[in-house]
Amino acid sequence: MKIIEKEVLVKDFVTKSNLPASDYVINPYIGCPHQCRYCYACFMKRFTNHKEKWGSFIDIKKCDKPISKKKLQNKSVFLSSVTDCYNPFEEKYKNTQKILKQLIDIDCELSISTKSNLILRDIDLLKQCKKLKVCISINTLDEQFKNDMDNASSISDRLKTLKVLHENGIYTIVFMSPIFPCITNFQKIIEKTKDNADEYWFENLNLRGSYKQDILNYIETSYSQWIELYKDIYIKGDMQYWHNLSVEIENYCHINAIKYINYFYHAELVKAKLN
């Protein structure tokens, strides 16, 4: 699929964050060509006036205003919340690289989340960041399932990226998101990555809007043995699976002395932050 490219002028790269673990977010792009079938960020079309299908366009943000050192000093910053800042168009436009060059002089807590091995291009810049965490998204070890879900880097490349970052002294996080019930095996992913991960973040699969039925149809076709469970969770609203898995993850991490954050109850965390 050909991706529609457009440059757009914005007043500021930095926006206030509603995420529970960050004060500000920076999204160098609008849209994302990874085309993740479960992508919650498709809601952005309500604000950007795009008529095209989510995943079929990329807006490259342009901003003449330098990033404010005063605003971000001693704050937490997340790159990125509604796009992958290392999507394939970053190789051409280098928005994220330009932003990083400004952030290395700011004493802020910076977290970068990506599914792309392109981040290794900037490893020398990353090593200059004062307080950096890099999250590599891995929710499966099955390349076929990954290919069914997104167009991002292969799982093999993500594992290699995690290893290179870790070996270069960068604090690494495996962001297990989204966890698919009975498909994502968190223990196997931890066993595969534990030598190169400093921390784990867990986030459950949320289904809403236009992609909900698509994912349910996929499960019914490809993982029919689990379709009744998915209907219980995503049609009937039964949260017992997530409660049980949350306890299992927490027990496993405690027993194995694994540092982790559980984002299963995202809405509650956001509410607590606002209060």
C-alpha positions as CSV (number, residue, x, y, z in Angstrom):
1,M,0.0,0.0,0.0
2,K,1.3,3.4,-0.9
3,I,1.5,5.7,2.1
4,I,0.3,9.3,1.6
5,E,3.0,11.7,2.8
6,K,2.3,15.3,3.8
7,E,4.3,17.9,5.8
8,V,2.4,19.8,8.3
9,L,3.4,22.9,10.4
10,V,2.8,22.6,14.2
11,K,3.3,25.2,16.9
12,D,5.2,22.8,19.3
13,F,6.4,19.3,19.2
14,V,5.7,18.9,23.0
15,T,2.2,18.3,24.4
16,K,0.9,17.8,27.9
17,S,0.4,14.1,28.6
18,N,-2.5,12.2,30.0
19,L,-0.4,9.0,30.3
20,P,0.1,7.8,33.9
21,A,3.9,7.7,33.7
22,S,4.8,10.9,31.8
23,D,4.4,14.6,32.1
24,Y,4.8,15.3,28.3
25,V,4.7,13.5,25.1
26,I,6.3,14.2,21.7
27,N,4.9,12.7,18.5
28,P,7.1,13.6,15.6
29,Y,4.5,12.2,13.1
30,I,0.8,11.9,12.7
31,G,-0.2,8.5,11.6
32,C,1.9,5.3,11.4
33,P,2.7,3.0,8.5
34,H,3.2,0.0,10.9
35,Q,-0.6,-0.6,10.4
36,C,-1.1,-2.5,13.7
37,R,-4.5,-4.0,13.5
38,Y,-5.2,-3.3,17.2
39,C,-3.9,0.3,17.1
40,Y,-5.9,2.5,19.5
41,A,-4.3,5.6,18.0
42,C,-6.8,5.5,15.1
43,F,-9.0,7.7,17.2
44,M,-6.6,10.6,16.2
45,K,-8.5,10.9,12.9
46,R,-11.3,12.7,14.9
47,F,-8.9,15.5,15.5
48,T,-6.8,15.5,12.3
49,N,-9.6,15.5,9.7
50,H,-8.1,12.6,7.7
51,K,-10.5,10.7,5.5
52,E,-7.9,8.1,4.6
53,K,-7.7,4.8,6.5
54,W,-5.5,4.8,9.5
55,G,-2.1,3.4,8.6
56,S,-2.4,4.7,5.0
57,F,-1.0,8.2,5.7
58,I,1.8,9.9,7.5
59,D,2.0,13.6,8.4
60,I,5.5,14.8,9.0
61,K,5.4,17.5,11.6
62,K,7.5,20.6,11.0
63,C,8.1,23.1,13.8
64,D,10.3,26.2,13.9
65,K,10.0,26.6,17.7
66,P,12.9,25.0,19.6
67,I,11.9,22.5,22.4
68,S,11.7,24.4,25.6
69,K,14.5,23.4,28.0
70,K,12.7,25.1,30.9
71,K,9.4,23.3,30.3
72,L,11.0,19.8,30.2
73,Q,13.6,20.3,32.9
74,N,13.2,17.6,35.6
75,K,10.0,16.3,33.8
76,S,9.2,13.0,32.3
77,V,8.8,12.8,28.5
78,F,7.5,10.0,26.3
79,L,8.4,9.4,22.7
80,S,5.8,8.6,21.3
81,S,2.1,8.0,22.3
82,V,0.2,7.9,19.0
83,T,2.9,7.0,16.4
84,D,6.1,5.0,16.3
85,C,8.8,7.7,16.3
86,Y,11.0,5.2,14.4
87,N,8.5,4.3,11.7
88,P,10.1,3.8,8.2
89,F,9.6,7.5,7.2
90,E,12.0,8.5,10.0
91,E,14.8,7.2,7.8
92,K,13.9,9.9,5.3
93,Y,12.8,12.8,7.4
94,K,14.8,12.3,10.6
95,N,12.3,14.2,12.8
96,T,13.0,12.0,15.8
97,Q,16.8,12.4,15.3
98,K,16.5,16.2,15.2
99,I,14.3,16.1,18.4
100,L,16.8,13.8,20.2
101,K,19.6,16.3,19.4
102,Q,17.7,18.9,21.4
103,L,16.7,16.6,24.2
104,I,20.3,15.5,25.0
105,D,20.9,18.9,26.6
106,I,17.8,18.7,28.8
107,D,17.8,17.1,32.2
108,C,14.5,15.1,31.7
109,E,13.5,11.5,32.1
110,L,13.1,10.3,28.6
111,S,11.3,7.1,27.5
112,I,11.2,6.0,23.9
113,S,8.9,3.3,22.7
114,T,9.3,1.6,19.3
115,K,8.8,-1.6,17.3
116,S,11.6,-0.7,14.9
117,N,15.3,-1.6,14.7
118,L,15.9,1.9,13.1
119,I,16.5,3.2,16.6
120,L,20.0,1.7,16.4
121,R,20.9,4.4,13.8
122,D,20.8,6.9,16.7
123,I,22.6,4.8,19.3
124,D,25.4,7.5,19.7
125,L,22.7,10.1,20.5
126,L,20.9,7.8,22.8
127,K,24.0,7.2,24.9
128,Q,24.3,11.0,25.4
129,C,20.8,11.3,26.9
130,K,21.0,11.8,30.7
131,K,18.0,9.7,31.9
132,L,16.9,7.4,29.1
133,K,14.7,4.3,28.9
134,V,14.0,2.5,25.6
135,C,11.0,0.3,25.4
136,I,10.9,-2.4,22.7
137,S,7.4,-3.7,22.0
138,I,7.3,-7.5,21.9
139,N,4.0,-9.3,22.5
140,T,4.8,-12.6,20.8
141,L,7.7,-14.7,19.6
142,D,5.7,-16.0,16.7
143,E,6.7,-14.2,13.5
144,Q,3.5,-15.3,11.7
145,F,1.3,-13.8,14.4
146,K,3.4,-10.7,14.3
147,N,3.0,-10.4,10.6
148,D,-0.7,-10.9,10.9
149,M,-0.8,-7.9,13.3
150,D,1.7,-5.3,12.0
151,N,4.2,-4.3,9.4
152,A,6.9,-3.3,11.9
153,S,10.3,-4.9,12.4
154,S,10.4,-8.7,12.8
155,I,10.5,-10.2,16.2
156,S,14.0,-11.4,15.5
157,D,15.1,-7.8,14.7
158,R,13.4,-6.5,17.8
159,L,15.3,-9.0,20.0
160,K,18.6,-8.1,18.3
161,T,17.8,-4.4,18.8
162,L,17.1,-5.0,22.5
163,K,20.4,-6.8,22.9
164,V,22.5,-4.1,21.1
165,L,20.9,-1.4,23.2
166,H,21.5,-3.3,26.4
167,E,25.1,-4.0,25.5
168,N,25.6,-0.3,25.0
169,G,24.6,0.5,28.5
170,I,21.1,1.8,27.6
171,Y,18.3,1.0,30.1
172,T,16.0,-1.4,28.2
173,I,12.4,-2.3,28.7
174,V,10.4,-5.0,27.1
175,F,6.9,-3.5,26.6
176,M,4.6,-6.5,26.3
177,S,1.7,-4.7,24.6
178,P,-0.9,-5.6,23.8
179,I,-1.1,-8.9,25.5
180,F,-3.5,-11.1,23.6
181,P,-5.4,-13.6,25.9
182,C,-4.0,-17.1,25.6
183,I,-1.8,-16.1,22.6
184,T,0.8,-13.9,24.3
185,N,3.0,-16.1,26.6
186,F,4.6,-13.7,29.0
187,Q,6.8,-16.3,30.6
188,K,8.4,-17.4,27.3
189,I,9.0,-13.8,26.3
190,I,10.7,-13.0,29.6
191,E,12.8,-16.2,29.3
192,K,13.9,-15.1,25.8
193,T,14.7,-11.5,26.8
194,K,15.7,-11.5,30.4
195,D,19.5,-11.2,29.7
196,N,18.9,-8.0,27.8
197,A,16.0,-6.3,29.6
198,D,16.2,-4.2,32.8
199,E,12.4,-4.0,33.2
200,Y,9.1,-5.2,31.8
201,W,5.9,-3.3,31.2
202,F,2.6,-5.2,30.7
203,E,-0.5,-3.9,29.0
204,N,-3.6,-5.8,28.1
205,L,-5.4,-5.8,24.7
206,N,-8.2,-3.3,24.6
207,L,-10.7,-3.6,21.8
208,R,-12.9,-0.7,20.8
209,G,-14.1,1.2,17.8
210,S,-13.5,0.1,14.2
211,Y,-10.8,-2.5,14.9
212,K,-12.8,-4.5,17.6
213,Q,-14.7,-6.7,15.1
214,D,-11.7,-7.1,12.9
215,I,-9.7,-8.6,15.7
216,L,-12.6,-10.8,16.8
217,N,-13.0,-12.1,13.3
218,Y,-9.3,-12.8,13.1
219,I,-9.4,-14.8,16.4
220,E,-12.5,-16.8,15.2
221,T,-10.6,-17.7,12.0
222,S,-7.1,-18.2,13.2
223,Y,-7.5,-19.1,16.9
224,S,-11.0,-20.5,17.0
225,Q,-10.3,-22.4,20.3
226,W,-10.2,-19.1,22.1
227,I,-13.1,-17.2,20.5
228,E,-15.6,-17.9,23.3
229,L,-13.1,-16.4,25.8
230,Y,-12.6,-13.4,23.6
231,K,-16.4,-12.9,23.4
232,D,-16.7,-13.2,27.2
233,I,-14.0,-10.5,27.6
234,Y,-14.8,-8.1,24.7
235,I,-18.6,-8.5,24.3
236,K,-19.8,-9.5,27.7
237,G,-17.2,-7.4,29.6
238,D,-16.0,-10.3,31.8
239,M,-12.6,-9.1,33.3
240,Q,-11.8,-12.2,35.3
241,Y,-9.2,-13.4,32.8
242,W,-7.2,-10.1,33.3
243,H,-7.6,-10.3,37.1
244,N,-6.2,-13.8,37.1
245,L,-3.4,-13.0,34.6
246,S,-2.4,-9.9,36.6
247,V,-1.9,-12.0,39.7
248,E,0.0,-14.6,37.7
249,I,2.3,-12.0,36.3
250,E,2.9,-10.3,39.6
251,N,3.7,-13.6,41.4
252,Y,6.1,-14.7,38.6
253,C,7.9,-11.3,38.7
254,H,8.2,-11.3,42.5
255,I,9.5,-14.8,42.6
256,N,12.1,-14.2,39.9
257,A,13.0,-10.7,41.1
258,I,11.9,-9.0,37.9
259,K,11.3,-5.3,37.8
260,Y,7.9,-4.5,36.2
261,I,4.9,-2.2,35.8
262,N,1.4,-3.5,35.2
263,Y,-0.6,-1.2,33.0
264,F,-3.7,-3.5,32.9
265,Y,-5.8,-1.0,34.8
266,H,-4.8,2.0,32.6
267,A,-8.0,4.0,33.3
268,E,-7.6,3.7,37.0
269,L,-3.9,4.8,36.7
270,V,-4.9,7.9,34.6
271,K,-7.7,8.8,37.2
272,A,-5.2,8.5,40.0
273,K,-2.8,10.8,38.2
274,L,-5.4,13.4,37.7
275,N,-6.4,13.2,41.4
